[in-house]
Amino acid sequence: MKYTHVIIDHVGGPDVLHMQEDEVPEPKTGEVRIEILAADVSFSTVLMQHGQYPGAPAVPFTPGYDLVGRVDKIGSQVSGIEHGHLVAALTVFGSYSQYICLPAHELVALPAGIDPAEAVCLVLSYVTAYQMLHRMAHVKSGERILVHGAAGGVGTALLQLGVLAHVEMYGTVSQGKHKLVADLGAIPIDYKTEDFVKRILTLTGDGVDVVFDPIGGTHLNQSFQTLRKGGRLVAYGFFSVREHDGNPLLSIVWQSIRLMVWSLSLAGKKGMFYSITGFKKKHPEWFRQDLSTLFDLLVQGKIKPVITRRFPLTEVVAAHKLLEDGDVEGKLVLLPHS
């Protein structure tokens, strides 16, 4: 049986993504074959496409950071999983495909009745937001947080989870996305026309308790200035690398050193760097626990991912172009079998 998947055989713009047909893979010992129902379009995958993501596989490879799918075939020495079960996984690459084989221990079961497109939004963006809020920053009710990129996938997740944590929220965003951010419970700040440091100090008097910064680079300096005494800066990306065509590995090293130095200073403030893959490797049980918690919140209607558009897999180039243009609120999702 044949299946279709996306291949990147050289780095560059969205047009390097193309479709390829091959024989459906067979699960090895301890593996499960998944029929992929939904895959997330993430900025991390865009960086891989451009050759700017540390640890990305060598070309050619199939991109795709996460998935939700149906168990299609079970390899030997696998227990506790049945044919037809809905599961989720953080793949890092490989999910822009109709089928994939994964180790059974990497799969997290879904509750019944969840929309696969909404569920896949939780795997990367919401787990990132949840772990930064609760396992790194340890936010407390009544604290103030500043979310950069507040209308994006992780940004909207942070705001929705911030409401549940009863924190006071501010978000930097372009003018056209102010309504979304306000509707999600935050005070929007136009980063294009306002000095967000001055604006935060004007609004709060002495700053915020936590900043979540996916920009990196010199932007961290400004974020640090918005913190009140005892505040925490959580850096979790390097968007500035894409803007300035820099070296992502050097950017991460430099950011980590900078955050460490700040944490050792006498300012009473702390800086830290979050990586979902690093966190998952160190605490694999946390990833499973936190994703299961988020699935429960989705079932209860306490969170609801903002999805701008759902694309068939064959329109992956259009999806990446839309994300790179920056005109996306929340998430874009690929549906490999539509």
Beta strands, then each sheet from edge to edge (+ up, - down):
strand 1: 2-8
strand 2: 17-23
strand 3: 31-41
strand 4: 66-74
strand 5: 86-90
strand 6: 99-103
strand 7: 108-109
strand 8: 144-147
strand 9: 168-173
strand 10: 186-190
strand 11: 208-213
strand 12: 227-235
strand 13: 270-273
strand 14: 307-312
strand 15: 331-335
sheet 1: 1+ 2-
sheet 2: 6+ 3- 4+ 5- 7+
sheet 3: 6+ 3- 15+ 14+
sheet 4: 10+ 9+ 8+ 11+ 12+ 13+
end
